[in-house]
Amino acid sequence: MVDKPFIQHIDQNHIWHPFTQAATASQPLAIKRAEGAYYYDYEDKPYLDLIASWWVNIHGHGHPQLVKALYDQAKALDHILFAGFTHLPAAQLTKTLLDIAGAPFSRVFFSDNGSTAIEVALKMAYQYWQNLGQKRMRFLGLQHAYHGDTWGAMMVGQTSNFFHAYQPFPLMVDTLPVPEYFHDCKDIEIKEAQALDQLETLLKTHGHDYAAFIVEPLMLGAGGMKHYRTTFLAQVIACVRAYGILVIFDEIMTGFGRLGTYFAFQQLHQQYQPDIICCSKGLTGGLIPLAVTLTHETLFQAFWHNEFSKTFIHGHSYTANPIACHLAVTSLTLLAAGIPNFAPLYKRLFMPLYEENLISKLRIIGNIVAFDINLPDNNYGTHYSQTLRHRFLESGLILRPLGNTIYLMPPYVITEEQLTSAATTIKKILCNI
Ligand SMILES: *Cc1c(COP(=O)(O)O)cnc(C)c1O
């Protein structure tokens, strides 16, 4: 096979990979094709995709209906700028998303990826206050939050440990500790009360300076799949709302069934719903990028004015790309057949590992299972997490530990058999690390 050496040569000499230290990373694996829950390399060796290719894939790879949707839409209308023009796929997707999200959401702003959906949300919140004649220049968030890599997203995620090189940041962001919740967690009430105390202190000083509170609802993704309780989030929202602070939910990871419901916010009572939701990742089923930022009429109306200065000046070349929108509509139609529930299976497969003390901090939320293992060094990208990743890969599993946290977030087409066999392999590897 001549393609493989060609890829390797070009890759090694000319490609700059994301989140990768080229000096120490091993050669990336060249993948030739994908089908269902599997990837295949150039030797036709299968790899089970247990992380949905960075959390984007929900229906499996090469889904015939999605592939057809891509082709059909490309033939009918491939792209059109979205200022001064509109089209059916965008209208259909807007209607579908608003039907799922329900009231009060009434407006959809399109962009290309998770980070841009966050930039849109942050800028909307910031300018909302400007347009109302108020200066609110701070943001509030959670520690270890991750909201993307563009400048604004990075600033609200500055405690994620990824961005030391860019400090200090010009945007004022305060963060609350996350009271982590997991199986057999003992002191949760104390941790929650401490976090709420800190919140109260921050709000007393800066309550009217915060434009928005931004949060990954119920589960912090890249920060280590840290889960916290719905009741805690509801309490925080009630506190920040008392100061008029807007609430932004970053549902980029949690959206489209990952936590068992379409959106995580649907697990909260109506009164704790956010003002803005950001979605991307699973939106198109994982074939091509697309993102949306949803909000309600009150926020939209603050931009409704004869003066151009009140306009939301934001847009991207590929805003609301028709192919991406049509794919998203098709993906959501497939999802309407039912969001799976892997939780009982995860429990059966991973509780024994917990009972044998092989893993700790087991958390199973909807279709995500995560647990920690005891490694000498727990940071992202360190020697041990890389070693583990390679062990998994050798055994035909695609997993990407976050430091000492291992998690599974597979495409929904994965079978019980495939998950069971993966759990056996994981156990074997953990026993021999
Ligand atoms: C992945 C992710 C982002 C960033 O999305 P990109 O498409 O990678 O820019 C933001 N927030 C959360 C919670 C994410 O998981």
Ligand as a Chemical Component Dictionary entry (heavy atoms), coordinates in Angstrom:
data_LIG
# 
_chem_comp.id                   LIG 
_chem_comp.type                 NON-POLYMER 
_chem_comp.pdbx_formal_charge   0 
_chem_comp.three_letter_code    LIG 
# 
loop_
_chem_comp_atom.comp_id 
_chem_comp_atom.atom_id 
_chem_comp_atom.alt_atom_id 
_chem_comp_atom.type_symbol 
_chem_comp_atom.charge 
_chem_comp_atom.model_Cartn_x 
_chem_comp_atom.model_Cartn_y 
_chem_comp_atom.model_Cartn_z 
_chem_comp_atom.pdbx_ordinal 
LIG C1 C1 C 0 -15.410 20.536 22.470 1  
LIG C2 C2 C 0 -16.005 21.553 23.342 2  
LIG C3 C3 C 0 -15.951 22.910 23.014 3  
LIG C4 C4 C 0 -15.221 23.417 21.800 4  
LIG O1 O1 O 0 -15.763 22.930 20.609 5  
LIG P1 P1 P 0 -14.843 22.907 19.292 6  
LIG O2 O2 O 0 -15.776 22.465 18.222 7  
LIG O3 O3 O 0 -13.744 21.942 19.552 8  
LIG O4 O4 O 0 -14.354 24.295 19.086 9  
LIG C5 C5 C 0 -16.558 23.803 23.870 10 
LIG N1 N1 N 0 -17.193 23.392 24.968 11 
LIG C6 C6 C 0 -17.291 22.099 25.303 12 
LIG C7 C7 C 0 -18.045 21.702 26.518 13 
LIG C8 C8 C 0 -16.683 21.141 24.512 14 
LIG O5 O5 O 0 -16.751 19.848 24.873 15 
# 
loop_
_chem_comp_bond.comp_id 
_chem_comp_bond.atom_id_1 
_chem_comp_bond.atom_id_2 
_chem_comp_bond.value_order 
_chem_comp_bond.pdbx_ordinal 
LIG C1 C2 SING 1  
LIG C2 C3 SING 2  
LIG C2 C8 DOUB 3  
LIG C3 C4 SING 4  
LIG C3 C5 DOUB 5  
LIG C4 O1 SING 6  
LIG O1 P1 SING 7  
LIG P1 O2 DOUB 8  
LIG P1 O3 SING 9  
LIG P1 O4 SING 10 
LIG C5 N1 SING 11 
LIG N1 C6 DOUB 12 
LIG C6 C7 SING 13 
LIG C6 C8 SING 14 
LIG C8 O5 SING 15 
# 
